[in-house]
Amino acid sequence: MNCRFGERPTTYTNDSLMRRIRYTKYVPDPAGEMSLEDLLGALSDYLLQSGFQDYLSYYDLPDGEQTLDDLKRAIERALLESEMLNDELREQLQQMQMEGSLDELVEKLIERMQQEDYISIDQPHDPSKQSSTAGQVGAQQQARFEITDKSLDFLGYKTLRDLLGSLGKSSFGRHDTRDMATGIEASGASRQYEFGDTLNLDITATLSSAIQREGLNLPLNIEYRDLQVHQCEYQSSCATVLMLDCSHSMILYGEDRFTPAKKVAMALSHLLRTQYPGDSLSLILFHDSAEEIPLSQLARVKVGPYYTNTREGLRLAQRVLQRQNKDMKQIVMITDGKPSALTLEDGRIYKNAFGLDPLVVSQTLEEVSKCKRAGVMINTFMLASEYGLVQFVQKVTEMCRGKAYFTTPYTLGQYLLMDYMSRKTKTIH
């Protein structure tokens, strides 16, 4: 008789049989036992890759598409090299690798990922089934996959959790100020109702006021002056445009600066959705030009052979913020390069690969001045520290009452989240 650990063994009650119990070792199915969230965490750098590893050929796949064969190899590396498995499962995988059955496990994991809506698979059309006519059959395209919104949400949550853990924080509220108002959440003493207040009644205080005035008589006569409302701290709302540099320099010089920036953007998106529901976040990519993209497409974005058109990014960011009705409006710019491109009046792109071209710089600073006049704050997170670049960023900061942080891709998230959440204590006048 076979029995798994944790199960009650079956015994024979027939007196004619010798009562025997035989235990065998329970061998779990790795594909079913493995946590897909742990697997996604181990695959995060691969799923969010920006072309750093193969920057000479990453333009071949359109729109950041990845093949299913690439995913299989990435999963195999994650299983054998990451620390997400316990010793027992790791030994079992090593045995499967020696037996040549590891590919079957990877196939099952991919099937689970698809069933649980972590990835979607696009199977190519098989040309051999198209026609039975004679002639050469074209090569079949490789199957491709995309990560789903569910995966993006999890990866944003994981990055946020890791960043907050490194900051020593556990919970955060909204952008609190020192002003008091009548809102939904009560956090202060009650006061008498005034015209225009949200009618968030403090029932106990209202009844007490009426009883003190007239005594405990029925029916109780409640007058206008008896109305008491809860006070809460005034919580400001913030509209943020995240400007993300996707020029070629973000993956050059032996460092991937773009993938960490994408992770931070996803973490910020998750933070706003869960902790600051009154805030808004928009995403702009700036390169030779600038474009607004949905946050759901961020993980699929890769850098290109582009220059840095900072001015066009600022122009588009202002148009996006004009649509927002918020107390605070800010631009968060993540970049590593000097402005090196400019959109001319006739639509042509003027470029100077050396950066800090006088024409480009003057036009860019003029756009910064427009942000200042519109009350838009610019916070710059710079991933490089060249002398000329430092001077330019300091000039932007002085002009637009913002802050500048010179950081690395590895500490970018900590600085950005600390800056964002520090605005909880700002007072709105």
C-alpha positions, 0 to 999 in steps of 0.5 A: 500500500502506498501512502503520502506523508500527511495522509492517514494510512489505510490498514487491512482489518481482515483477520486473515491478512497480516496487518501491514503498512508501507510508506513510500516517499512522496515526490511532488510535481514541480510544475504544480508545486512551484509558485508562479509569482516567485517565477515571475520575480526571477524572470522580471529582468528578462520580461522587462528587458530594454535591449541591453544584452543585445543592443546591436540586434534588438531592433529586429523584433518589432514592438519589443516582441519576444519569442516563446523559445526565448522564454523557455530558455529564460525559465530554464536559467531561472530554475537552475540559477535563482534562489527561489527553490528549496533544496529538495526541488533543486535536487529534483530539477538537477536530476530531471536535467540529467535525465533530459526531462527538464524541457517537459517541466518548462512546457508545463510551467508555460502552460500554467502561466498561460492558464493563470493569465500571466502571459498570452501566446500568439501562435503563428499561422502554419503555412503548411496547412494553408494549401496543398498545392505544389511549391516550396513552403515558407518557413514557419514563424516563431511563436511569440508571447506577451506578458499580461496586465496581471503580470505587470501589476504583480511586477509593479507590486513586487518592485514597490514592496522591495523599494519600500522595504529598503526604505524601512517603510510599511504603510503610507497615506495620501499627501496630507497638509496642515489645512483642515477640511470636512472630508470622508475620513475623520481624523480631528475633533468635530466642529460646527457645520458651516455652509459649503462643508461636506455633510459628514455628520458627527451624529454623537456630537450633534445629538449632544448639542441638541440635548444640552440645549433643550434637555432629554425630551422627545421628540428631540428638536435638532436645529441648524446650529446643532449640526456638528461635522467630522474634521479630517486633514485636507489631502491634496491631489497630485497630477504627475507626468513621468518623462522617461528618456529612451535614447540610445545612451540608456543602455550604453556604456556597459550599464542598463539604465532603462530597465530599472527606470521602467521598474520604478515607473511601474512601482510608482503606478502601483503606489498611486493606484493603491495608496493615492487613488486621487492622484494621476500618473501619465507616462511620456517617452522622449527620444528624437521626439516625444509620445504619450503611452499607456502605462500598460505598455511600459514593460514592452518599451525598448530604447532605440537609436535616438537622441534626447529631445527634452524640450519636446517631452516638456511640451507634451507633458504640459499639454497632458497636465492641462487636462488635469484638475489637481492641486499639485502638478509636477513633471518627474524626468528620468534621464541620463543625457544632455538635450541633443535634439530639437523639433524645429517649426517646420517639423524637422528634427535638429540634432547634435550628438555632442549635446548642450548645443546652444540652440537646443539648450536655450529652447529647452530652458524656454520650455522650462520657463513656461512650466514655471509660469504654469505652476508646474514643478520639475523634479529631475532624476539624473543617471549620469554626472558629467560636469556640463550635465550637472550645470544644465540640471541645476539651471532647470532646478533653479528656474522651476522650484523643483529638485534634482537628484544625481543617482544610479539606476540601483538607487533611483527608486528609493530617491523617487519614492522618497521624493514623492511621498515627502509631499504629504507634508506640503501645505496647499495655499 
